[in-house]
Structures are given as structure tokens and as C-alpha cells.
């Protein structure tokens, strides 16, 4: 699997990153192990998780699967801190000590001394300088190699990255992670241009439109799908709309003309979109991962990519002008 450098950092990440939000609760251990083996056999190295996933259970599982590989430099482990459980509710907590305590817990669960990429999971109420002081301390203490942020809008990302650049010795922001797909293109307005201007890596999450771009919801809600799940239906429902349906149908038509499945078309569009370092997907089985691996050596024809831009929200202003 081809790799790309994560912004201006020294991390090389596979173009396909393995998201793990559904591990543990929705994915049996046997499937997780098969999925992990297939990902590694294909040359994938980036695995993305968070302390909030399964209240730490997913990190424990990754520690069993990937801890030794990370120590050998074979995988890149990215985790996140900033969500905590209070009275049964997830709340954002981005104070310095809370973040560092959560990172320490992640390291124990992951069975590593350092994570390759530590990400602040969300913008919080704590002063930004306090949040970023935690990033500086984590890197200085050897707990994290690089630092990124997640779910920041454009001005928040620019403020954080600029703050870290303002004083020599602060840890630079290496990457930003936000939702991005044919069904969620807001990142093109400010986040992606910010990443491009400041040399940051970009990690789109839910690159397949929360599973909707696979086409599985075209006619009904399949049993066993996320939309049929009591605890994940809320995650999918925003994209079960007539507008989203039109985008899905365009993806289907493009696939028919190219001899590709809808999931492969949607995947190639986001994997190779301007500015993307590694696109994150969350397959629950090795079989769901396979179609993405099958197109490792393919790219969407430029006219098709531009046509999908048009139908899903308009031209991508970061895409190079077509040859005349």
C-alpha cells in the first residue's frame, strides 16, 4: 500500500487508515483479528482510535494486536483525548491535566510508551493555551511523537496551529481530522485550505459517508447495518435524505460505467482528493475492507471525479484546473 507523509511531520502513513470506533461493541473479536491481519498484509500501517471508543476497550484490544508492532516501527498508532464520561454522559474536557491523565491511560491500554500521533478530540471550553500546553508536555515527556487536532473548524485550526508556531520550542500541529466525503464537503471551505497553507496533514474520518456511500441503504435498511443499530442509527440518519440519495445514485452510475462498485468509487474520490494524507474508514469485517484494497492501483478518471464534485456540492476549488 502506498504511503504519504503526514503534513510536514516525519510520519509516513498508508493512504488507507483503519478507523476503530465500531470495534468491540459491533465487531466480534474474531472479525477484528481477521480485519487487522488483512490490513497489515496489504501494507496498511495507520490505525486510528480514541480513549472514548468503548470507554477504553478499543484501545485495550489494539494494545493486544498492535502494541509490539508499533514498538518495532511497523504501525502508526493515532489516538485521541478530550472526551470523558461523567454521570453516563460524554463531555468535552480539554484542560491540561485531564488531557494528560487521559493520555497516560491510553498508553497503558495500548501497551506502548508513546503514541505516534496524539490528537485533541474536540474544541473545548478550556483556554486554548492550556490545551496546547498539554500537547507540548506530552511530546517533551516522550508520551507522544506528534500532535494533531480533531473536529476543529477553520478558525479554530488556524488559531491552534499559529499559536504553536508563535514561540520556538512549542510542538507544531501535525494534522487535522474532520469528517470529509462526497456527503460532507465542508472541509473544503476552510479546513483544507488551512492545512494546505500551514503544511498540515489531513485525515478525513467517515470517508464513505458513514456507510451510506456504499449504496446499502438505497432501497431499505439492511439488518445488521449501522442504521439498524439502536446505538448507531443516529450516526447514519443525517445522510438518509433525498439530497444524499442523489449523490449515491451518481456514485452508482459512475461505478457502472467504470466497472467499479459504489464503495470503490466513493473511496477513490476521497482517497485522492486534494490535500488528503490518509482517509479513515471503519470496516467491521475483512470482507468490507477487501473492495478498497482491490483498487489500490486505480484512480478515478479526472472527468468522473469532477462530475462527482459537481453533483455533491460544486467544484472543488483545490483541484487543479483541467488541461485545455
C-alpha positions in Angstrom: 0.0 0.0 0.0 1.3 3.4 -0.9 2.1 5.9 1.9 2.1 9.6 2.2 3.9 12.0 4.5 1.6 13.4 7.2 1.9 17.1 6.5 5.4 18.4 7.5 5.9 15.7 10.1 8.2 12.8 9.8 5.3 10.3 9.8 4.6 8.2 6.7 1.1 6.8 6.8 -0.8 4.4 4.5 -3.3 6.1 2.3 -6.0 4.0 3.9 -6.3 4.4 7.7 -8.2 1.9 9.8 -10.8 3.5 12.0 -11.9 1.6 15.1 -15.0 3.3 16.5 -17.1 0.2 16.0 -14.6 -2.3 17.4 -15.5 -4.2 20.5 -19.3 -3.4 20.5 -20.2 -4.0 16.9 -17.3 -6.2 15.7 -16.6 -9.6 17.2 -13.0 -10.2 18.3 -12.6 -12.9 15.6 -13.5 -10.4 12.9 -11.3 -7.7 14.4 -8.3 -10.1 14.2 -9.1 -11.1 10.6 -9.6 -7.4 9.7 -6.3 -6.4 11.3 -4.4 -9.2 9.6 -5.7 -8.3 6.2 -5.0 -4.7 6.7 -1.4 -5.4 7.7 -0.9 -8.0 4.9 -1.9 -5.3 2.4 0.7 -2.9 3.8 -1.6 -0.7 5.9 0.1 1.0 8.8 -2.2 3.7 10.2 -4.7 2.7 12.9 -6.9 5.5 14.5 -8.6 5.1 17.8 -9.6 7.2 20.9 -9.9 6.8 24.6 -13.6 7.4 24.2 -14.2 4.4 21.9 -15.8 1.7 24.1 -14.6 3.6 27.2 -11.1 2.4 26.6 -12.0 -1.1 25.5 -10.9 -0.5 21.9 -7.5 0.7 23.0 -7.0 -2.4 25.0 -7.8 -4.5 22.0 -5.4 -2.5 19.8 -2.8 -3.0 22.5 -3.1 -6.7 22.1 -3.0 -6.5 18.3 -0.6 -3.7 17.6 1.5 -2.7 20.6 4.5 -4.8 19.7 4.3 -3.8 16.0 4.2 -0.1 17.0 7.3 -0.6 19.1 9.1 -2.1 16.0 8.0 0.9 13.9 5.7 -1.1 11.7 2.5 0.7 12.5 1.4 4.2 13.3 -0.9 4.4 16.2 -3.1 7.5 16.5 -5.3 8.1 19.5 -7.4 10.9 20.9 -8.1 12.5 24.2 -10.7 15.1 25.3 -13.9 13.2 25.8 -14.6 12.0 29.3 -17.6 10.1 30.9 -19.5 11.9 33.5 -22.7 10.5 35.0 -23.1 8.4 31.9 -22.7 11.3 29.5 -19.7 12.1 27.3 -18.5 15.6 27.8 -15.6 17.5 26.3 -12.7 18.1 28.8 -9.6 19.7 27.3 -7.9 21.1 30.4 -4.2 20.3 30.6 -4.2 17.8 33.4 -7.4 16.0 32.2 -5.8 15.5 28.8 -2.5 14.3 30.2 -4.2 11.9 32.5 -6.3 10.5 29.7 -3.2 10.1 27.5 -1.5 8.2 30.3 -4.5 5.8 30.5 -4.3 5.4 26.7 -0.7 4.4 26.8 -1.4 1.8 29.5 -4.2 0.3 27.5 -2.3 0.4 24.2 0.8 -1.2 25.9 3.1 1.4 24.5 5.3 4.1 25.9 4.5 6.6 23.2 1.7 7.1 20.6 2.8 8.2 17.2 0.0 10.8 16.9 -1.9 12.2 19.8 -5.0 14.2 18.8 -7.2 16.6 20.8 -10.6 15.1 20.1 -12.6 18.3 20.1 -12.5 22.0 20.8 -13.3 22.6 24.4 -14.1 25.3 27.0 -10.6 25.3 28.5 -8.3 28.1 27.3 -6.5 27.1 24.1 -3.1 27.8 25.6 -3.8 25.4 28.4 -4.9 22.7 25.9 -1.9 23.1 23.8 0.4 23.2 26.8 -0.7 19.6 27.3 0.5 18.8 23.8 3.9 20.4 24.5 4.2 18.5 27.7 3.2 15.2 26.2 5.8 15.4 23.4 8.5 16.7 25.8 7.8 13.7 28.1 8.0 11.2 25.3 4.4 10.3 25.6 3.6 11.4 22.0 5.6 11.7 18.9 3.3 14.2 17.0 0.2 16.1 17.9 -3.0 16.8 15.9 -6.5 18.1 16.4 -9.9 16.7 15.5 -13.2 18.3 14.7 -11.8 21.9 14.7 -13.4 24.3 12.3 -11.2 26.5 10.1 -10.6 29.4 12.5 -10.0 27.1 15.4 -7.5 25.1 13.5 -5.7 28.2 12.3 -5.6 29.6 15.8 -4.2 26.5 17.3 -1.6 26.0 14.6 -0.5 29.6 14.7 -0.3 29.6 18.5 2.1 26.7 18.3 4.2 28.4 15.7 4.4 31.7 17.6 7.1 30.6 20.1 10.2 28.5 19.3 10.1 25.1 21.1 6.3 24.6 21.0 5.1 21.4 19.4 3.8 22.1 15.9 0.3 20.8 15.0 0.9 18.0 12.6 -2.6 17.2 11.3 -6.3 17.9 11.4 -9.0 15.3 11.4 -12.6 16.1 10.4 -15.4 14.4 8.5 -15.0 14.5 4.8 -16.6 12.6 1.9 -18.9 13.1 -1.0 -21.7 13.7 1.5 -19.7 16.0 3.8 -17.5 18.5 1.9 -17.5 21.5 4.4 -13.7 20.9 5.0 -13.0 22.3 1.5 -14.2 25.8 2.6 -11.6 26.5 5.4 -10.0 23.4 6.9 -8.3 22.0 3.8 -7.1 25.4 2.7 -5.7 26.0 6.2 -3.9 22.6 6.1 -2.5 23.4 2.7 -1.3 26.8 3.8 0.3 25.7 7.0 1.7 22.3 5.9 -0.6 20.2 8.0 -1.7 16.6 7.2 -5.4 16.0 6.7 -7.2 12.8 7.9 -10.8 12.7 6.8 -13.0 10.5 9.0 -16.0 8.6 7.8 -14.7 8.7 4.2 -17.6 6.6 3.0 -20.3 8.9 4.2 -21.0 6.9 7.4 -21.5 3.9 5.2 -24.2 5.5 3.1 -22.0 5.8 0.0 -21.7 2.1 -0.2 -25.2 2.1 -1.6 -26.5 -0.4 1.0 -29.3 2.0 2.0 -30.7 2.7 -1.5 -33.8 0.7 -1.1 -34.0 -0.3 2.6 -32.1 -0.5 5.9 -30.3 -3.8 6.0 -30.5 -5.8 9.2 -27.1 -5.7 11.0 -26.2 -2.3 9.4 -25.3 0.8 11.5 -28.6 2.4 10.6 -30.4 -0.7 12.1 -28.4 -0.5 15.3 -30.0 1.1 18.4 -26.8 2.9 19.4 -25.6 3.9 15.9 -28.7 4.8 14.0 -28.3 8.4 15.0 -24.9 8.4 13.3 -26.3 7.4 9.9 -29.7 9.1 9.8 -28.4 12.6 8.8 -27.4 11.1 5.4 -30.6 9.1 4.7 -32.1 12.1 2.8 -33.2 12.8 -0.7 -30.1 15.0 -1.3 -27.8 12.3 -0.2 -29.7 9.8 -2.3 -29.0 11.8 -5.4 -25.3 11.7 -4.6 -25.4 8.0 -4.0 -27.2 7.4 -7.3 -24.5 9.4 -9.1 -21.8 7.2 -7.4 -23.7 4.1 -8.6 -23.9 5.3 -12.2 -20.2 6.2 -12.2 -19.4 2.7 -10.9 -21.4 1.1 -13.6 -19.5 3.0 -16.3 -16.1 2.2 -14.7 -16.8 -1.4 -13.7 -16.4 -0.5 -10.1 -18.7 -0.9 -7.1 -20.2 2.2 -5.4 -17.9 1.8 -2.4 -14.9 1.8 -4.6 -15.9 4.9 -6.5 -16.6 6.8 -3.3 -13.4 5.6 -1.8 -11.2 6.6 -4.7 -12.8 10.1 -4.8 -11.9 10.8 -1.2 -8.6 9.0 -1.0 -7.2 11.1 -3.9 -9.0 14.3 -3.2 -6.6 17.3 -3.0 -4.9 17.6 0.4 -5.8 14.2 1.8 -3.0 12.4 3.6 -4.8 9.3 4.6 -8.6 8.6 4.5 -10.1 6.8 7.5 -12.6 4.0 7.1 -14.2 1.8 9.7 -15.0 -1.6 8.1 -16.4 -4.1 10.5 -15.2 -7.2 8.6 -12.3 -8.1 6.4 -14.8 -8.6 3.6 -15.8 -5.0 3.8 -12.2 -3.9 3.6 -11.4 -6.0 0.5 -13.1 -3.8 -2.2 -10.9 -0.8 -1.0 -7.8 -2.9 -1.3 -8.7 -4.1 -4.7 -8.4 -0.5 -6.2 -5.1 0.3 -4.6 -3.5 0.8 -8.0 -6.5 2.6 -9.6 -7.6 6.3 -9.8 -10.8 7.9 -10.9 -10.6 9.5 -14.3 -10.5 13.2 -13.8 -13.8 13.9 -15.6 -15.6 11.5 -13.3 -14.0 13.0 -10.2 -15.1 16.5 -11.3 -18.6 15.3 -12.2 -18.9 13.8 -8.7 -17.7 17.2 -7.3 -20.5 18.9 -9.2 -23.3 16.6 -8.1 -22.2 16.6 -4.5 -21.9 20.3 -3.9 -20.0 22.0 -6.7 -16.4 22.3 -8.0 -13.6 21.5 -5.6 -11.6 24.8 -5.6 -8.5 22.9 -4.5 -8.5 20.6 -7.5 -6.1 21.7 -10.3 -7.6 23.2 -13.4 -8.3 20.6 -16.1 -5.9 20.7 -19.1 -7.2 22.7 -22.0 
